[in-house]
Amino acid sequence: MLHSLPLFHRLAGQPVIVLGEGEAAEAKCRLLERAGAKIVGANDPQARLAFVALDEPEAAAAQLKARGLLVNVVDRPELCDFTTPSLLERGPVLVAVSTGGVSAGLAKALRLRLEGLLPASLGTLAEGLNAARAAMKARWPDGRERRRVMDAALAAGGALDPLVDGADVDGWLAGADSSAGGTYEIVLSSQDPDDLTLRQARWLGSADRVVYEPGVPVAVLNRSRADAAQLELVPGLAVPDEPGLTVIIRQGSAAP
């Protein structure tokens, strides 16, 4: 179960309350200024978010919450309505790493590791894909077909592998085909989703539909795309023969 729902909130021109002084409050102000927010005092009636960096924040946080604001209290996760993740920025691409306030140090360490993995050209790739939206829709009018082609191009080793510097969107679009699809079968070795192979995890992450035997754990099914169709494989049900990628999950002999 998710401890929080990750959201990206647009703050450009929006008032945000910051209470406190010192390094912690200044760091929040810098972050908000990067997002284009307008930093205001505690009495601003238009603000909907607030950051509190006080030695004794309980009363101030309670007053702000009573007015209907969402509040972040520095170093006090139990008082927070939301937490701020460690951010990695590549142009329009934002990667947020959060531990829900449990360990800011761990979130920072993971973000620094990701810094070394994601090339500087990732933002250019995102902008190129955005610019090619109309051309992609014209070439692949069907949304599922377009998604399959994109999944194949952005997969490890694909024409637009995001971890490889210098991907050429225009060149890919000129030569791309729509052959991605098919049916793949996963036989579980255990009930633990972490025991899925990398290839199996990629299948689930790209599948248009997931067909599963009774007893397959929800934790495994949750590794599929949120918008993928999920069908339980009951006697008499035929596996759908439809365009796109279908993944069949079966219980293995080691899975109870």
Secondary structure, DSSP 8 states (H G I E B T S, - for coil): --SS-------TT-EEEEEE-SHHHHHHHHHHHHTT-EEE-TT-TT--EEEEE-SS-HHHHHHHHHTT-EEEETT-GGG-SS---EEEEETTEEEEE--TTS-HHHHHHHHHHHHHHS-TTHHHHHHHHHHTHHHHHHH--SHHHHHHHHHHHHSTTSTT-TTSTT--HHHHHHH------EEEEEE-SSS-GGGS-HHHHHHHHH-SEEEE-TT--HHHHTTS-TTSEEEE--TT------SSEEEEEE--TT--
